[in-house]
Amino acid sequence: MNFNEEMDRELSDLNLGGKVVDIPPEDKGTSKDWAILERKIALRVHENEIMMTQSELNAARSALC
């Protein structure tokens, strides 16, 4: 059983009313599309790491006061 078949079975068992549909080849992402998405994700993760580090520094400074 592949993922789609398992998902279809689970949706049926849970009576959620959903169904698995095939994506036409022209709508599927290309390698270039996936590479662009990976770069965007990596950038967002990096931005979040910077924000988290800044928050930790701010918290440490406020605890000293």
C-alpha positions as CSV (number, residue, x, y, z in Angstrom):
1,M,0.0,0.0,0.0
2,N,1.4,3.4,-0.9
3,F,0.9,6.7,0.9
4,N,-2.1,7.8,-1.3
5,E,-3.9,4.5,-0.8
6,E,-3.3,4.6,3.0
7,M,-4.5,8.2,3.1
8,D,-7.6,7.4,1.1
9,R,-8.4,4.5,3.5
10,E,-7.9,6.7,6.6
11,L,-10.1,9.5,5.2
12,S,-12.8,6.9,4.6
13,D,-12.4,5.3,8.0
14,L,-12.7,8.7,9.7
15,N,-15.7,9.8,7.6
16,L,-14.0,13.1,6.8
17,G,-15.5,13.2,3.2
18,G,-12.1,13.8,1.6
19,K,-10.6,12.0,-1.3
20,V,-7.1,11.6,-2.8
21,V,-6.8,13.1,-6.3
22,D,-4.0,12.7,-8.8
23,I,-2.1,15.9,-9.8
24,P,-1.7,16.3,-13.5
25,P,1.9,16.2,-14.7
26,E,1.7,19.8,-16.0
27,D,0.8,21.0,-12.4
28,K,3.6,19.1,-10.7
29,G,6.6,21.0,-9.5
30,T,9.9,20.8,-11.4
31,S,13.3,20.4,-9.9
32,K,13.8,24.1,-10.3
33,D,10.6,24.8,-8.4
34,W,11.7,22.6,-5.6
35,A,15.1,24.3,-5.4
36,I,13.5,27.7,-5.2
37,L,11.2,26.4,-2.4
38,E,14.2,25.0,-0.5
39,R,16.0,28.3,-0.7
40,K,13.0,30.2,0.6
41,I,12.6,27.7,3.5
42,A,16.3,28.0,4.3
43,L,16.1,31.8,4.3
44,R,13.0,31.8,6.6
45,V,14.7,29.3,9.0
46,H,17.8,31.5,9.1
47,E,15.6,34.6,9.8
48,N,13.8,32.7,12.6
49,E,17.2,31.6,14.2
50,I,18.4,35.3,14.2
51,M,15.1,36.4,15.8
52,M,15.4,33.6,18.4
53,T,19.0,34.5,19.3
54,Q,18.0,38.2,19.6
55,S,15.1,37.2,21.9
56,E,17.4,35.1,24.1
57,L,19.9,38.0,24.4
58,N,17.0,40.4,25.3
59,A,15.7,38.0,27.9
60,A,19.2,37.5,29.4
61,R,19.7,41.3,29.6
62,S,16.3,41.9,31.2
63,A,17.0,39.2,33.8
64,L,20.1,41.1,34.9
65,C,18.2,44.3,35.7
